[in-house]
Amino acid sequence: MPIMAARHYNEGKLVRELGPDDIIPEDCDDSDFFWLGLYEPTPDELAGIAKRFGLHPLAVEDALKSKQLPKVEIYGDQLFVIAATARQEGDTIQSGETAIFLGRHFTVTVRHGSARAHTEVRAKLESLPHKLMHGPDYVLYAILDFIVDGYFPVIDAIEDRLLLVEESVMDTPLDAEQIRHLYGQRHEIIRFQRIVGLMKDVANRLIGADDLPWIDDAVRPYFRDIWDHVQRAEFRLQGLREVAASVVDTNSLLEQQRQGMITRQLAAWAAILAVPTAIAGVYGMNFEHMPELGWTFGYPFALSLMGGICGLLYRRFRRIGWL
């Protein structure tokens, strides 16, 4: 069975770690609660746990499916939460889900597509029994905080890449492949931003709803911290989305500027070369009565005239920035 951890706590202190064959008692002391962590269980594997804790069939069905959107649901006296996880894999953001069942004496988590186990969270909470003694609702907060904090390394990685592209575009125009890659990154940011927005709704529900079972007033303020973190992640993603769009726009403007400069240079050289072409063309018409044809200095005069006019035009175009 894919049980990553199964532990029994009393007044915030670890009583024992449950093995796969240990029986969870039906009757619990008021200060007892159990924390079970599962990773991608099969329907049969989750069925036994669902029966033991009385998990609602619809919640179990959602917990077994991947690609679920973040949400908060109430099933009788139990709370069901789905939180979205994220990790960077190459140039894409891979999302996962963690389903969390919350009852009076238990917290059951079911992870899909998340490479980050809750070992770190569990160890931290067990070192703070005065926090853990709040019960399953504080465990819910700690797991959500762990998941949301995992967003920021992904955001940092995207930001670093976009800033490098933003700096390089000022010197070297982007080619077609780079532009396609940039649009792909922008699509990933938009998709991630949509998930983060749903997580913000989850945090807001946990803060403000009065009908949520087993969320004590003493723990409810902690969920404001989740909301603040999600808000910061959403704000940074919005900024990255704008950076990605501005890089494409800046590249287009710089490319137009480069093309305009080339066009002006071609026009300037065409104007300069038009002068010797016109003068040389006159001499190429084979007229019989042209005084300069019989003049000793006619040829050097024509060359000097062409060179002088071309030089004047060249200096003029250099002064106005066309060359």
C-alpha positions in Angstrom: 0.0 0.0 0.0 1.4 3.4 -0.9 1.2 4.8 2.6 4.2 7.2 2.9 3.5 7.9 6.6 0.9 6.9 9.2 1.3 8.4 12.7 -0.7 8.7 15.9 -0.4 11.9 17.9 -1.7 12.9 21.4 -1.6 16.5 22.6 0.8 17.3 19.8 3.3 14.6 20.6 4.1 11.5 18.5 2.7 8.4 20.2 3.7 5.9 17.6 4.2 5.3 13.9 1.6 2.9 12.5 2.6 0.0 10.3 0.6 -1.3 7.4 -1.0 -4.0 9.5 -1.7 -1.8 12.6 -5.4 -1.2 13.4 -6.5 2.3 14.0 -8.7 2.3 17.1 -12.3 3.3 16.7 -12.4 5.2 20.0 -10.1 8.1 20.4 -9.2 10.4 23.2 -10.2 14.0 22.6 -6.5 15.0 22.2 -5.7 12.1 19.8 -5.5 12.4 16.0 -4.0 10.5 13.1 -2.1 11.7 10.1 -1.9 9.4 7.1 -0.1 10.3 3.9 -0.7 8.4 0.7 0.9 8.7 -2.7 -1.1 7.8 -5.8 -3.1 5.0 -4.3 -5.3 2.6 -6.3 -9.1 2.6 -5.7 -8.8 -0.6 -3.6 -5.9 0.8 -1.6 -7.9 3.9 -0.7 -11.1 2.0 -0.1 -10.0 0.5 3.2 -8.9 3.8 4.6 -12.1 5.5 3.4 -14.1 2.9 5.2 -12.1 3.2 8.4 -12.5 7.0 8.5 -15.9 7.2 6.9 -14.7 9.3 4.0 -17.5 10.4 1.6 -17.5 8.5 -1.7 -17.6 11.7 -3.8 -14.5 13.0 -2.0 -12.8 9.7 -2.4 -13.6 9.7 -6.2 -12.1 13.2 -6.5 -9.0 12.1 -4.5 -8.3 9.2 -6.9 -8.4 11.4 -10.0 -5.5 13.5 -11.2 -5.8 16.9 -12.8 -8.3 18.2 -10.2 -8.7 21.9 -9.7 -8.2 23.4 -6.3 -11.4 23.6 -4.2 -12.9 23.3 -0.7 -15.9 21.0 -0.1 -17.9 20.0 3.0 -19.2 16.5 3.3 -21.2 16.2 6.5 -18.8 16.7 9.4 -15.7 16.4 7.2 -13.7 19.0 5.2 -12.2 18.1 1.9 -9.6 20.3 0.2 -7.7 19.9 -3.1 -4.5 22.0 -3.4 -2.4 22.3 -6.6 1.3 21.6 -6.5 3.9 22.8 -9.1 7.4 21.9 -10.1 9.7 22.9 -12.9 10.6 20.3 -15.5 12.7 21.7 -18.3 10.8 24.6 -19.8 7.4 23.4 -18.6 5.5 23.7 -15.3 4.2 20.3 -14.2 1.2 20.6 -11.9 0.0 18.0 -9.4 -2.7 17.8 -6.7 -2.8 17.0 -3.0 -6.2 16.0 -1.7 -6.7 16.5 2.0 -9.4 14.9 4.2 -9.9 16.6 7.5 -12.0 15.2 10.4 -12.2 15.5 14.1 -9.4 13.0 14.8 -7.6 12.6 11.4 -5.9 14.2 8.5 -5.5 12.1 5.4 -3.5 13.4 2.4 -3.5 11.9 -1.1 -0.8 13.1 -3.5 -0.8 12.9 -7.3 2.1 14.1 -9.5 3.9 15.8 -6.6 7.5 14.9 -6.1 7.7 16.8 -2.8 6.8 14.5 0.1 5.5 15.9 3.4 8.4 14.5 5.3 9.8 18.0 5.9 6.5 19.3 7.1 6.0 16.4 9.4 9.4 16.7 11.0 9.0 20.4 11.5 5.6 20.0 13.2 6.8 17.2 15.4 9.6 19.5 16.7 6.9 22.0 17.7 4.3 20.0 19.7 2.7 23.2 21.0 1.7 23.9 17.4 0.8 20.4 16.5 -1.5 20.1 19.5 -3.9 22.4 17.7 -4.9 19.3 15.8 -5.7 18.3 12.2 -6.7 21.9 11.2 -3.1 23.1 11.9 -1.8 20.2 9.9 -4.0 21.4 7.0 -2.4 24.9 7.3 1.1 23.5 7.4 0.5 21.3 4.3 -1.0 24.2 2.4 1.9 26.5 3.4 4.4 23.9 2.3 2.6 23.6 -1.1 2.4 27.3 -1.7 6.0 27.9 -0.7 6.9 25.4 -3.5 5.6 27.9 -6.0 8.3 30.4 -5.5 11.3 28.3 -6.8 9.3 27.7 -10.0 8.6 31.4 -10.3 12.3 32.3 -9.6 13.4 29.9 -12.4 11.0 31.5 -14.9 12.0 35.0 -13.8 15.7 34.3 -14.3 15.2 33.0 -17.8 13.0 35.9 -18.8 15.4 38.5 -17.5 18.2 36.9 -19.5 16.1 37.0 -22.7 15.1 40.6 -21.9 18.8 41.7 -21.6 19.9 39.8 -24.7 17.1 41.2 -26.9 18.6 44.7 -26.7 21.8 43.4 -28.5 20.6 40.5 -30.6 17.2 40.1 -32.2 15.2 37.0 -31.4 14.9 34.4 -34.1 11.7 32.5 -34.9 12.6 29.6 -32.5 13.3 31.9 -29.6 10.0 33.7 -30.2 8.1 30.4 -30.2 9.8 29.4 -27.0 8.9 32.7 -25.4 5.3 32.3 -26.4 5.4 28.8 -24.8 6.8 30.3 -21.6 4.0 32.9 -21.6 1.4 30.1 -22.0 2.9 28.3 -19.0 2.8 31.4 -16.9 -0.9 32.0 -17.8 -1.8 28.4 -17.0 0.1 28.6 -13.7 -1.5 32.0 -12.9 -4.9 30.4 -13.3 -4.1 27.7 -10.8 -2.6 30.1 -8.3 -5.8 32.2 -8.6 -7.9 29.1 -7.6 -5.6 28.5 -4.7 -6.2 32.1 -3.6 -10.0 31.3 -3.6 -9.2 28.2 -1.4 -7.3 30.3 1.1 -10.0 33.0 1.1 -12.7 30.3 1.8 -10.6 28.9 4.7 -10.3 32.4 6.1 -13.8 33.7 5.8 -16.2 30.8 5.8 -17.9 30.1 9.2 -19.4 26.8 8.2 -16.2 24.8 7.8 -16.0 21.8 10.2 -13.0 21.4 12.6 -11.4 24.8 11.7 -10.9 26.4 15.1 -10.9 30.2 15.5 -7.4 29.9 17.0 -6.1 28.4 13.7 -8.1 30.4 11.2 -5.7 33.4 11.3 -2.9 31.2 10.1 -4.7 30.8 6.8 -4.2 34.5 6.2 -0.5 33.7 5.8 -1.5 31.2 3.0 -3.5 33.9 1.3 -0.6 36.4 1.5 1.8 34.0 0.0 -0.6 33.1 -2.8 -1.3 36.8 -3.4 2.5 37.4 -3.7 2.9 34.5 -6.1 0.0 35.8 -8.3 1.4 39.3 -8.3 4.8 38.0 -9.5 3.3 35.8 -12.2 1.4 38.8 -13.5 4.6 40.7 -13.7 6.3 37.9 -15.5 3.4 37.7 -17.9 3.9 41.3 -18.7 7.7 40.9 -19.1 7.2 38.1 -21.6 4.8 40.2 -23.6 7.1 43.3 -23.4 10.1 41.3 -24.6 8.2 40.3 -27.8 7.0 43.9 -28.3 10.5 45.3 -27.7 12.0 42.8 -30.1 9.4 43.8 -32.7 10.1 47.5 -32.2 13.9 47.0 -32.4 13.5 44.9 -35.5 11.4 47.6 -37.1 14.1 50.2 -36.1 16.8 48.0 -37.6 14.9 47.6 -40.8 14.2 51.3 -41.0 17.9 52.0 -40.6 18.8 49.6 -43.3 16.1 51.2 -45.6 17.6 54.7 -44.9 21.1 53.4 -45.6 20.0 51.9 -48.9 18.2 55.1 -49.9 21.3 57.2 -49.0 23.6 55.0 -51.0 21.2 55.0 -53.9 21.1 58.8 -53.8 25.0 59.0 -53.7 25.4 56.5 -56.6 22.8 58.2 -58.7 25.1 61.2 -59.3 28.0 59.3 -60.9 25.5 57.1 -62.7 23.8 60.1 -64.2 27.0 61.8 -65.3 28.5 58.6 -66.6 25.3 57.9 -68.4 25.5 61.2 -70.3 28.9 60.3 -71.6 27.7 56.9 -72.7 25.2 58.4 -75.2 27.8 58.8 -77.9 26.9 62.4 -78.9 29.2 63.9 -81.5 29.0 67.5 -80.4 30.1 67.6 -76.7 32.7 70.2 -75.9 34.1 68.1 -73.0 35.0 65.3 -75.4 37.7 67.4 -77.0 38.8 69.0 -73.8 42.1 67.8 -72.3 40.8 68.1 -68.7 37.2 66.9 -69.5 37.7 63.4 -68.1 39.4 64.3 -64.8 36.9 67.1 -64.4 34.0 64.7 -64.7 35.6 62.3 -62.2 36.3 65.2 -59.8 32.8 66.4 -60.2 31.3 63.0 -59.4 33.7 62.5 -56.4 33.0 65.9 -55.0 29.2 65.6 -55.2 29.3 62.1 -53.8 31.5 63.3 -50.9 29.1 66.1 -50.1 26.1 63.8 -50.1 28.0 61.2 -48.0 28.8 63.9 -45.3 25.2 65.1 -45.4 23.7 61.7 -44.8 26.3 61.0 -42.1 25.2 64.2 -40.3 21.5 63.2 -40.3 22.3 59.7 -39.2 21.4 57.8 -42.3 24.9 56.4 -42.7 
